[in-house]
């Protein structure tokens, strides 16, 4: 296993042409990600407050469902992450920290 990968032991599934549990979960996770992204775009453009609130509730449910599916796939070892390189994290932090000097409020707040 790659030292930079974070992964649980993989739950074994039958290798058959039919869809298996991993395939179904992966399809559901992909769908939930797409739906959450689409709801986010809708929320940015909604002009009616009640409709916005209703969609925000649906978005939150969708986002929570997506997170639960991700956690389940990760737990079963079907989803892996790559550990971030601490040096790259520090470089990114310093880069974006420098951007704060460009914010207008920086000159007015003492």
MARFI-755668 format. One record per residue: residue number from 1; residue in three letters; x, y, z of N, C-alpha, C in turn. Coordinates in pm, 1 decimal, decimal comma, padded with zeros to 6 digits. Layout:
+-------+------+----------+----------+----------+----------+----------+----------+----------+----------+----------+
| zavex | pake |      n_X |      n_Y |      n_Z |     ca_X |     ca_Y |     ca_Z |      c_X |      c_Y |      c_Z |
+-------+------+----------+----------+----------+----------+----------+----------+----------+----------+----------+
|   NUM |  ALA |        X |        Y |        Z |        X |        Y |        Z |        X |        Y |        Z |
...
+-------+------+----------+----------+----------+----------+----------+----------+----------+----------+----------+
This chain:
+-------+------+----------+----------+----------+----------+----------+----------+----------+----------+----------+
| zavex | pake |      n_X |      n_Y |      n_Z |     ca_X |     ca_Y |     ca_Z |      c_X |      c_Y |      c_Z |
+-------+------+----------+----------+----------+----------+----------+----------+----------+----------+----------+
|     1 |  UNK |  00084,8 | -00118,0 |  00000,0 |  00000,0 |  00000,0 |  00000,0 |  00088,9 |  00123,6 |  00000,0 |
|     2 |  UNK |  00048,9 |  00224,0 | -00072,9 |  00120,3 |  00350,8 | -00079,5 |  00117,8 |  00417,2 |  00058,0 |
|     3 |  UNK |  00234,4 |  00464,6 |  00104,2 |  00245,0 |  00527,7 |  00236,2 |  00159,0 |  00653,5 |  00247,3 |
|     4 |  UNK |  00132,5 |  00720,2 |  00135,0 |  00054,7 |  00844,2 |  00137,7 | -00095,4 |  00820,6 |  00131,6 |
|     5 |  UNK | -00137,7 |  00694,8 |  00119,6 | -00280,2 |  00666,1 |  00109,4 | -00338,7 |  00631,8 |  00245,8 |
|     6 |  UNK | -00458,5 |  00682,4 |  00266,4 | -00532,9 |  00652,5 |  00388,7 | -00652,1 |  00568,8 |  00344,2 |
|     7 |  UNK | -00657,2 |  00443,9 |  00392,3 | -00761,9 |  00352,8 |  00346,9 | -00784,6 |  00244,6 |  00450,4 |
|     8 |  UNK | -00908,8 |  00206,7 |  00467,2 | -00944,1 |  00092,9 |  00550,6 | -00926,1 | -00035,4 |  00470,1 |
|     9 |  UNK | -00918,2 | -00149,8 |  00537,5 | -00912,3 | -00276,1 |  00462,8 | -01035,7 | -00290,1 |  00373,5 |
|    10 |  UNK | -01013,0 | -00333,9 |  00251,9 | -01121,7 | -00340,5 |  00154,7 | -01212,4 | -00460,4 |  00179,9 |
|    11 |  UNK | -01342,8 | -00433,7 |  00185,9 | -01442,5 | -00540,0 |  00195,5 | -01450,0 | -00608,3 |  00059,5 |
|    12 |  UNK | -01429,6 | -00738,2 |  00058,6 | -01429,0 | -00812,0 | -00067,1 | -01571,1 | -00830,7 | -00119,7 |
|    13 |  UNK | -01582,7 | -00821,7 | -00251,3 | -01711,1 | -00839,5 | -00318,4 | -01690,8 | -00934,1 | -00435,9 |
|    14 |  UNK | -01793,9 | -01004,2 | -00476,5 | -01780,2 | -01096,2 | -00590,2 | -01747,1 | -01019,8 | -00718,4 |
|    15 |  UNK | -01658,0 | -01075,7 | -00795,9 | -01621,0 | -01016,8 | -00925,6 | -01710,3 | -01079,2 | -01032,5 |
|    16 |  UNK | -01822,3 | -01015,1 | -01058,4 | -01917,7 | -01064,3 | -01157,9 | -01955,4 | -00949,5 | -01250,2 |
|    17 |  UNK | -02015,1 | -00980,2 | -01364,4 | -02058,0 | -00872,3 | -01455,6 | -02173,7 | -00788,4 | -01399,1 |
|    18 |  UNK | -02248,4 | -00844,6 | -01303,1 | -02360,5 | -00770,6 | -01244,6 | -02307,8 | -00665,1 | -01147,0 |
|    19 |  UNK | -02389,5 | -00561,6 | -01130,3 | -02352,5 | -00458,6 | -01033,0 | -02353,2 | -00519,4 | -00893,3 |
|    20 |  UNK | -02255,6 | -00479,5 | -00813,0 | -02245,6 | -00528,4 | -00675,7 | -02266,6 | -00411,9 | -00579,5 |
|    21 |  UNK | -02253,6 | -00437,7 | -00450,7 | -02276,9 | -00333,1 | -00350,1 | -02186,8 | -00211,9 | -00372,1 |
|    22 |  UNK | -02061,0 | -00237,2 | -00405,1 | -01968,5 | -00125,3 | -00428,9 | -02015,2 | -00041,1 | -00548,1 |
|    23 |  UNK | -02055,9 | -00105,9 | -00655,6 | -02104,3 | -00034,6 | -00773,8 | -02226,3 |  00050,5 | -00741,2 |
|    24 |  UNK | -02320,2 | -00008,1 | -00666,7 | -02442,0 |  00065,3 | -00630,6 | -02410,1 |  00185,4 | -00542,1 |
|    25 |  UNK | -02324,0 |  00164,6 | -00441,7 | -02287,4 |  00275,9 | -00353,3 | -02212,1 |  00384,8 | -00429,1 |
|    26 |  UNK | -02123,9 |  00344,4 | -00517,9 | -02049,6 |  00441,5 | -00596,7 | -02143,3 |  00523,4 | -00685,5 |
|    27 |  UNK | -02241,1 |  00456,3 | -00745,6 | -02340,2 |  00525,7 | -00828,0 | -02422,9 |  00622,6 | -00744,4 |
|    28 |  UNK | -02463,6 |  00578,8 | -00626,3 | -02541,6 |  00665,9 | -00536,9 | -02459,0 |  00785,9 | -00492,1 |
|    29 |  UNK | -02333,1 |  00763,0 | -00456,4 | -02246,4 |  00872,1 | -00412,4 | -02226,1 |  00973,7 | -00524,0 |
|    30 |  UNK | -02201,4 |  00926,7 | -00644,6 | -02183,6 |  01016,2 | -00758,9 | -02309,6 |  01098,4 | -00783,4 |
|    31 |  UNK | -02424,3 |  01034,8 | -00773,3 | -02551,8 |  01104,9 | -00792,5 | -02572,2 |  01211,3 | -00685,0 |
|    32 |  UNK | -02546,4 |  01177,5 | -00559,8 | -02563,8 |  01273,4 | -00450,1 | -02467,5 |  01392,4 | -00465,2 |
|    33 |  UNK | -02345,8 |  01366,3 | -00508,8 | -02249,8 |  01475,9 | -00531,8 | -02302,0 |  01569,3 | -00640,4 |
|    34 |  UNK | -02351,1 |  01511,8 | -00748,3 | -02404,7 |  01591,8 | -00858,3 | -02525,2 |  01673,3 | -00812,5 |
|    35 |  UNK | -02614,3 |  01609,2 | -00737,9 | -02733,6 |  01679,7 | -00690,4 | -02695,7 |  01793,2 | -00596,3 |
|    36 |  UNK | -02603,1 |  01770,0 | -00504,3 | -02560,5 |  01874,7 | -00410,8 | -02500,0 |  01991,6 | -00486,9 |
|    37 |  UNK | -02420,6 |  01962,8 | -00586,6 | -02361,0 |  02068,9 | -00668,2 | -02469,2 |  02149,0 | -00741,0 |
|    38 |  UNK | -02565,1 |  02079,3 | -00797,5 | -02674,1 |  02146,3 | -00870,0 | -02760,2 |  02230,1 | -00776,4 |
|    39 |  UNK | -02790,6 |  02177,3 | -00658,6 | -02868,8 |  02254,4 | -00561,2 | -02791,4 |  02379,0 | -00518,5 |
|    40 |  UNK | -02659,9 |  02367,7 | -00506,1 | -02578,0 |  02483,2 | -00470,6 | -02589,6 |  02593,7 | -00573,8 |
|    41 |  UNK | -02589,3 |  02557,6 | -00699,9 | -02605,8 |  02656,4 | -00807,2 | -02744,3 |  02719,5 | -00798,0 |
|    42 |  UNK | -02845,2 |  02637,0 | -00776,1 | -02981,4 |  02689,2 | -00762,6 | -02989,4 |  02789,7 | -00647,5 |
|    43 |  UNK | -02929,5 |  02753,5 | -00533,7 | -02936,0 |  02840,8 | -00415,9 | -02869,6 |  02975,5 | -00441,9 |
|    44 |  UNK | -02764,8 |  02975,6 | -00520,6 | -02698,0 |  03101,7 | -00553,9 | -02786,4 |  03193,1 | -00638,3 |
|    45 |  UNK | -02880,3 |  03135,3 | -00708,8 | -02961,0 |  03213,2 | -00802,1 | -03106,4 |  03228,7 | -00760,9 |
|    46 |  UNK | -03147,0 |  03171,2 | -00648,0 | -03287,3 |  03178,3 | -00604,8 | -03321,9 |  03319,3 | -00559,0 |
|    47 |  UNK | -03435,8 |  03368,9 | -00604,7 | -03477,3 |  03504,1 | -00565,6 | -03593,1 |  03503,5 | -00466,1 |
|    48 |  UNK | -03666,2 |  03393,4 | -00457,1 | -03778,8 |  03383,1 | -00365,7 | -03731,3 |  03322,0 | -00234,4 |
|    49 |  UNK | -03754,2 |  03391,3 | -00123,9 | -03700,9 |  03347,3 |  00005,9 | -03756,8 |  03212,4 |  00051,2 |
|    50 |  UNK | -03886,3 |  03190,6 |  00034,6 | -03945,6 |  03063,7 |  00077,8 | -03892,7 |  02948,1 | -00005,4 |
|    51 |  UNK | -03883,8 |  02968,0 | -00136,8 | -03828,6 |  02864,7 | -00223,9 | -03681,8 |  02838,7 | -00188,3 |
|    52 |  UNK | -03608,6 |  02945,6 | -00160,8 | -03468,8 |  02932,0 | -00120,2 | -03458,6 |  02845,3 |  00005,9 |
|    53 |  UNK | -03542,3 |  02873,7 |  00104,8 | -03536,5 |  02799,1 |  00230,4 | -03572,9 |  02652,5 |  00210,6 |
|    54 |  UNK | -03675,6 |  02626,6 |  00129,0 | -03713,8 |  02488,5 |  00100,1 | -03599,2 |  02413,0 |  00032,2 |
|    55 |  UNK | -03537,0 |  02477,8 | -00065,5 | -03426,7 |  02414,2 | -00136,4 | -03303,9 |  02399,6 | -00046,2 |
|    56 |  UNK | -03284,8 |  02492,7 |  00045,7 | -03173,4 |  02482,6 |  00139,4 | -03190,1 |  02358,9 |  00227,4 |
|    57 |  UNK | -03313,1 |  02331,8 |  00268,8 | -03340,4 |  02211,9 |  00347,9 | -03311,3 |  02085,0 |  00267,4 |
|    58 |  UNK | -03353,1 |  02084,0 |  00141,4 | -03327,5 |  01969,0 |  00054,5 | -03176,8 |  01954,2 |  00030,8 |
|    59 |  UNK | -03109,4 |  02067,1 |  00007,3 | -02964,9 |  02065,5 | -00011,9 | -02894,6 |  02005,4 |  00109,8 |
|    60 |  UNK | -02935,3 |  02046,7 |  00228,5 | -02872,9 |  01996,7 |  00351,8 | -02893,3 |  01846,1 |  00365,5 |
|    61 |  UNK | -03014,2 |  01798,6 |  00336,8 | -03040,8 |  01654,6 |  00341,2 | -02953,9 |  01580,3 |  00239,6 |
|    62 |  UNK | -02943,1 |  01636,1 |  00120,9 | -02863,0 |  01574,7 |  00015,4 | -02715,8 |  01571,0 |  00054,3 |
|    63 |  UNK | -02667,4 |  01681,7 |  00109,3 | -02527,8 |  01688,9 |  00151,7 | -02499,6 |  01587,5 |  00262,7 |
|    64 |  UNK | -02591,1 |  01574,8 |  00356,1 | -02575,0 |  01477,3 |  00464,0 | -02575,5 |  01333,6 |  00410,2 |
|    65 |  UNK | -02663,1 |  01306,9 |  00315,5 | -02669,5 |  01174,3 |  00254,3 | -02538,8 |  01144,0 |  00181,2 |
|    66 |  UNK | -02488,3 |  01242,0 |  00109,3 | -02361,0 |  01225,3 |  00038,2 | -02249,9 |  01192,9 |  00136,6 |
|    67 |  UNK | -02247,8 |  01262,9 |  00247,6 | -02143,8 |  01240,2 |  00348,1 | -02154,0 |  01099,9 |  00409,0 |
|    68 |  UNK | -02276,7 |  01055,5 |  00436,5 | -02296,3 |  00921,3 |  00491,7 | -02252,6 |  00813,4 |  00392,9 |
|    69 |  UNK | -02282,5 |  00832,8 |  00265,3 | -02239,5 |  00736,4 |  00163,9 | -02087,4 |  00733,3 |  00153,7 |
|    70 |  UNK | -02025,3 |  00851,3 |  00155,6 | -01879,0 |  00857,6 |  00153,2 | -01820,9 |  00782,8 |  00272,7 |
|    71 |  UNK | -01873,2 |  00810,5 |  00391,9 | -01822,4 |  00744,9 |  00513,2 | -01837,4 |  00593,0 |  00504,7 |
|    72 |  UNK | -01950,1 |  00545,1 |  00451,8 | -01972,0 |  00401,8 |  00438,0 | -01870,8 |  00341,0 |  00340,6 |
|    73 |  UNK | -01851,5 |  00406,6 |  00227,1 | -01755,3 |  00354,3 |  00129,3 | -01613,3 |  00356,8 |  00185,8 |
|    74 |  UNK | -01580,3 |  00461,5 |  00260,1 | -01447,8 |  00469,3 |  00321,2 | -01430,6 |  00358,5 |  00424,9 |
|    75 |  UNK | -01533,8 |  00337,4 |  00505,5 | -01529,6 |  00232,7 |  00608,4 | -01507,6 |  00094,5 |  00546,5 |
|    76 |  UNK | -01569,4 |  00071,0 |  00431,7 | -01556,7 | -00058,3 |  00365,1 | -01427,7 | -00069,7 |  00283,5 |
|    77 |  UNK | -01348,7 |  00037,3 |  00279,6 | -01222,9 |  00033,8 |  00205,9 | -01239,1 |  00054,8 |  00056,7 |
|    78 |  UNK | -01353,5 |  00104,3 |  00014,8 | -01381,0 |  00125,2 | -00126,7 | -01353,1 |  00268,1 | -00170,4 |
|    79 |  UNK | -01309,6 |  00349,5 | -00078,7 | -01276,4 |  00488,3 | -00108,0 | -01149,3 |  00518,2 | -00031,1 |
|    80 |  UNK | -01048,7 |  00568,8 | -00098,4 | -00923,4 |  00597,9 | -00029,1 | -00886,7 |  00744,1 | -00048,9 |
|    81 |  UNK | -00808,8 |  00793,5 |  00042,7 | -00763,2 |  00931,9 |  00039,7 | -00611,8 |  00932,9 |  00030,2 |
|    82 |  UNK | -00559,5 |  01040,9 | -00017,7 | -00415,7 |  01058,2 | -00020,2 | -00378,4 |  01160,8 |  00085,3 |
|    83 |  UNK | -00286,2 |  01124,1 |  00171,8 | -00241,9 |  01215,2 |  00277,6 | -00172,6 |  01336,0 |  00213,6 |
|    84 |  UNK | -00200,7 |  01452,0 |  00268,8 | -00139,8 |  01573,9 |  00217,1 |  00004,7 |  01583,9 |  00264,5 |
|    85 |  UNK |  00088,4 |  01634,6 |  00176,7 |  00228,7 |  01657,8 |  00209,9 |  00236,0 |  01782,9 |  00297,8 |
|    86 |  UNK |  00288,9 |  01772,5 |  00420,4 |  00293,5 |  01888,0 |  00511,0 |  00364,0 |  02009,3 |  00450,9 |
|    87 |  UNK |  00466,2 |  01986,2 |  00370,5 |  00537,7 |  02098,2 |  00308,1 |  00447,8 |  02170,7 |  00207,1 |
|    88 |  UNK |  00371,9 |  02094,7 |  00128,6 |  00279,4 |  02156,0 |  00033,1 |  00168,2 |  02231,5 |  00105,9 |
|    89 |  UNK |  00120,9 |  02177,9 |  00216,9 |  00019,7 |  02247,3 |  00296,5 |  00072,9 |  02381,2 |  00345,5 |
|    90 |  UNK |  00194,5 |  02381,2 |  00396,3 |  00254,6 |  02503,9 |  00446,1 |  00272,1 |  02605,9 |  00334,0 |
|    91 |  UNK |  00313,5 |  02560,5 |  00217,1 |  00329,9 |  02651,0 |  00103,1 |  00195,8 |  02713,0 |  00063,2 |
|    92 |  UNK |  00091,0 |  02630,7 |  00058,8 | -00042,0 |  02682,4 |  00024,2 | -00090,3 |  02781,4 |  00129,5 |
|    93 |  UNK | -00068,2 |  02748,6 |  00255,2 | -00108,4 |  02837,8 |  00363,5 | -00039,7 |  02973,1 |  00348,5 |
|    94 |  UNK |  00090,6 |  02972,4 |  00324,6 |  00165,0 |  03098,0 |  00309,9 |  00117,9 |  03176,0 |  00187,7 |
|    95 |  UNK |  00089,4 |  03105,5 |  00079,3 |  00041,6 |  03171,3 | -00042,1 | -00090,4 |  03243,8 | -00015,3 |
|    96 |  UNK | -00185,0 |  03174,9 |  00045,9 | -00315,9 |  03234,7 |  00068,6 | -00313,6 |  03334,9 |  00183,8 |
|    97 |  UNK | -00223,9 |  03317,2 |  00276,8 | -00208,2 |  03415,3 |  00384,4 | -00165,0 |  03548,9 |  00325,2 |
|    98 |  UNK | -00081,0 |  03543,6 |  00222,1 | -00038,4 |  03666,0 |  00154,0 | -00153,4 |  03738,4 |  00086,1 |
|    99 |  UNK | -00254,5 |  03665,8 |  00044,6 | -00369,6 |  03727,2 | -00021,1 | -00449,5 |  03815,5 |  00074,3 |
|   100 |  UNK | -00444,5 |  03787,3 |  00204,0 | -00524,6 |  03865,9 |  00297,8 | -00482,4 |  04012,4 |  00299,2 |
|   101 |  UNK | -00360,7 |  04040,2 |  00259,8 | -00316,0 |  04179,7 |  00252,5 | -00390,0 |  04257,1 |  00144,7 |
|   102 |  UNK | -00453,1 |  04188,1 |  00053,4 | -00524,1 |  04252,7 | -00056,5 | -00669,6 |  04284,2 | -00022,4 |
|   103 |  UNK | -00719,3 |  04235,3 |  00090,6 | -00858,1 |  04259,6 |  00126,6 | -00876,2 |  04404,3 |  00169,6 |
|   104 |  UNK | -00983,9 |  04469,5 |  00125,9 | -01004,5 |  04611,0 |  00159,0 | -01018,2 |  04637,0 |  00308,2 |
|   105 |  UNK | -01079,8 |  04546,3 |  00381,9 | -01101,0 |  04569,6 |  00524,5 | -00969,7 |  04571,7 |  00600,2 |
|   106 |  UNK | -00865,4 |  04516,4 |  00544,6 | -00737,5 |  04509,3 |  00612,5 | -00685,6 |  04650,1 |  00647,8 |
|   107 |  UNK | -00714,5 |  04746,5 |  00564,3 | -00665,2 |  04882,8 |  00585,7 | -00751,4 |  04961,4 |  00682,7 |
|   108 |  UNK | -00876,9 |  04917,9 |  00704,8 | -00968,7 |  04996,1 |  00788,3 | -00980,0 |  04942,6 |  00930,2 |
|   109 |  UNK | -00952,7 |  04815,9 |  00950,4 | -00967,1 |  04756,0 |  01082,8 | -00834,8 |  04765,7 |  01156,7 |
|   110 |  UNK | -00840,1 |  04819,3 |  01278,4 | -00718,0 |  04833,4 |  01357,1 | -00720,6 |  04743,3 |  01476,0 |
+-------+------+----------+----------+----------+----------+----------+----------+----------+----------+----------+
